[in-house]
């Protein structure tokens, strides 16, 4: 199964707002903030279905497929996942004349793979169980490379450009929760719609924590000297998909 989840956002900050990376706008100015995220996953799984007894309503060959299904079943799955995830943010602070005071861009790239397991429960209704309600949860542990790059220019002077990179190999836990309704349209085709949530630990937007002896040096670093890795990149929303089985 291939899945793509993406999104983007835009916001404007005023001088009264607190922003990371020292990108607050000057008096009378604003900071334009843009962000986007894109995640691609590739899953290969083996599924074991455990019938729990009962009948889903009978009908037999009258429904065309001639299958016999229980009223309930539980499906256990195990397999592997490969993922490519990236996000980008930009902060452009301008004064009241539109002059660019600060331009900061930061982004993250993750590429990795690992094991995946899950559990699904399903309740069937109607003739040969053509309609069903289900809920499922999956856990993936992905080992891969996390690369974060940050670049900041002050007063639009290229000579003031400061860049910072962070690279590390990490184990990323991913939790997926899904619930919905499936309609078996033909013997081999089904339509599913529902709601999903996906949480990727340690891949969220990483803000700065300034660590310095400001009383002694009188300065604050332009870029973060410590990365906060206790964060989650999350997706949630309604979905619809067509499934073909053979």
C-alpha positions in Angstrom: 0.0 0.0 0.0 1.2 3.5 -0.9 0.1 6.5 1.2 0.8 10.2 0.8 -0.1 12.8 3.4 0.7 16.4 2.9 -0.4 19.9 4.0 0.6 23.6 4.0 -0.2 26.7 6.0 0.4 30.4 6.1 0.3 32.9 9.0 1.2 36.5 9.8 2.8 37.6 13.1 2.8 41.1 14.6 5.4 42.7 16.9 3.4 41.4 19.9 3.9 37.8 18.9 6.8 35.6 20.2 8.5 33.6 17.5 11.3 31.1 17.4 14.7 31.7 15.9 14.6 35.4 16.8 12.4 36.3 13.8 10.1 38.7 15.6 9.1 41.7 13.3 10.4 45.2 14.1 7.9 47.9 15.4 5.3 48.5 12.7 6.4 45.4 10.7 5.1 41.9 10.3 6.6 38.4 9.9 5.2 36.1 7.1 5.3 32.5 8.1 4.9 29.6 5.6 5.0 25.9 6.3 4.5 22.7 4.3 4.9 19.0 5.0 4.9 15.9 2.8 5.0 12.2 3.8 5.2 9.2 1.6 4.9 5.7 3.0 5.2 2.2 1.3 3.8 -0.8 3.3 4.1 -4.5 2.6 2.1 -6.6 5.0 0.8 -10.2 5.7 -2.7 -10.3 7.3 -4.1 -13.2 9.3 -7.9 -13.1 9.8 -9.4 -14.7 12.9 -13.2 -15.4 12.6 -15.1 -14.9 15.9 -18.2 -16.8 15.0 -21.8 -16.0 14.1 -23.1 -15.2 10.7 -23.3 -11.8 9.0 -26.8 -12.3 7.6 -26.6 -15.3 5.2 -27.8 -15.0 1.6 -25.1 -17.3 0.2 -24.9 -17.2 -3.6 -27.8 -14.7 -3.8 -25.3 -11.9 -3.4 -23.0 -13.0 -6.3 -19.8 -13.8 -4.4 -21.0 -16.9 -2.6 -18.9 -16.2 0.4 -19.7 -17.1 4.0 -18.5 -14.6 6.6 -18.8 -14.4 10.3 -20.5 -11.5 12.1 -17.2 -10.4 13.6 -13.6 -11.0 12.9 -10.2 -9.8 14.1 -7.2 -9.3 11.7 -3.6 -9.3 12.8 -1.0 -7.9 10.4 2.8 -7.8 10.3 5.1 -6.4 7.7 7.6 -3.7 6.8 7.3 0.1 6.0 9.5 2.5 4.2 8.9 6.2 4.6 10.1 9.5 3.1 9.1 12.6 5.2 10.1 16.2 4.8 8.8 19.6 6.0 9.9 23.2 5.5 9.2 26.5 7.3 10.1 30.0 6.4 10.0 33.3 8.4 10.3 36.6 6.5 10.3 39.6 8.8 9.7 43.0 7.1 9.5 46.5 8.5 6.8 49.1 7.9 8.3 50.0 4.5 8.4 46.4 3.3 12.1 46.1 3.7 13.2 42.5 4.5 14.8 42.6 8.0 15.2 38.8 8.6 14.9 35.8 6.3 15.0 32.4 8.0 14.4 29.0 6.4 14.4 25.6 8.2 13.6 22.1 7.0 13.7 18.4 7.9 14.2 15.3 5.8 13.7 11.7 7.1 14.3 8.5 5.1 14.0 5.2 6.8 12.3 1.8 7.2 11.4 -0.9 9.6 8.9 -3.3 11.0 5.1 -2.7 11.2 2.4 -4.5 13.1 -1.3 -3.9 13.6 -4.7 -5.1 14.8 -8.1 -4.6 13.3 -11.6 -5.5 14.4 -14.6 -5.6 12.0 -18.4 -6.0 12.3 -20.3 -7.2 9.3 -23.9 -6.3 8.3 -26.3 -7.2 5.4 -26.3 -9.9 2.8 -23.0 -11.8 2.9 -21.5 -8.9 5.0 -21.5 -6.4 2.1 -21.4 -3.6 4.7 -19.0 -3.5 7.7 -17.7 -1.2 10.4 -14.1 -1.4 11.5 -11.4 0.1 13.6 -7.7 -0.6 13.5 -4.4 0.5 15.0 -0.8 0.1 13.7 2.6 0.6 15.2 5.7 1.1 13.1 9.3 1.4 14.3 11.4 3.1 11.6 15.2 3.4 11.6 16.5 6.2 9.4 18.5 9.4 9.0 17.1 12.7 10.2 18.6 15.8 8.6 17.7 19.3 9.7 19.0 22.4 8.0 18.6 26.0 9.1 19.7 29.2 7.3 19.2 32.8 8.6 20.0 36.1 7.0 19.7 39.4 8.9 19.2 42.8 7.3 19.2 41.2 3.9 23.0 41.2 4.0 24.5 37.9 2.6 27.6 38.5 4.8 25.4 37.9 7.9 24.1 34.5 6.7 24.4 31.8 9.4 23.7 28.2 8.6 23.3 25.1 10.8 22.8 21.5 10.1 21.9 18.6 12.3 22.2 14.9 11.2 21.4 11.9 13.3 20.3 8.3 12.9 17.1 7.7 15.0 14.4 5.2 15.7 11.1 6.8 14.9 7.9 5.3 16.4 4.8 5.8 14.2 1.2 5.3 15.5 -1.7 5.0 13.1 -5.4 4.9 14.2 -8.2 4.4 11.7 -12.0 3.8 11.9 -14.6 3.8 9.2 -17.2 2.0 7.0 -16.6 -0.4 4.1 -19.0 -1.3 1.3 -18.3 -4.4 -0.8 -19.3 -3.1 -4.2 -18.4 -6.2 -6.2 -16.7 -9.5 -5.4 -13.3 -7.9 -5.8 -13.9 -4.2 -5.2 -14.7 -2.3 -2.0 -15.2 1.3 -1.1 -14.0 2.5 2.3 -14.5 5.9 4.0 -13.5 7.0 7.5 -11.3 9.0 9.8 -7.6 8.5 10.5 -4.9 9.9 12.8 -1.2 9.4 12.3 1.5 10.4 14.8 5.2 10.4 14.0 7.4 10.9 17.1 10.4 13.2 17.0 9.7 14.5 13.5 7.7 17.6 14.4 8.6 21.3 13.9 11.7 21.8 16.1 11.9 25.2 17.7 15.0 26.7 19.3 16.1 26.7 22.9 18.8 29.3 23.3 21.5 28.2 25.7 24.0 30.9 26.6 25.5 32.8 29.5 23.8 36.0 28.5 24.8 37.8 31.6 28.4 37.3 30.7 28.4 37.5 26.9 25.4 39.8 26.5 24.4 38.0 23.3 21.9 35.3 22.3 22.8 32.8 19.5 21.1 33.5 16.2 20.4 29.8 15.8 19.4 27.2 18.3 22.2 25.6 20.3 20.0 22.8 21.4 17.3 20.9 19.4 14.1 19.8 21.2 13.4 16.3 20.0 10.3 15.7 22.1 7.7 16.5 19.5 5.2 14.9 17.2 4.4 15.3 13.5 0.7 14.6 13.3 -1.9 14.0 10.5 -5.6 13.6 10.9 -8.7 13.9 8.7 -11.4 12.1 6.7 -10.4 9.8 3.9 -12.0 7.7 1.1 -10.3 4.9 -0.9 -11.2 2.2 -3.4 -9.7 -1.3 -2.6 -9.3 -4.1 -5.2 -8.6 -7.7 -4.1 -7.6 -10.6 -6.3 
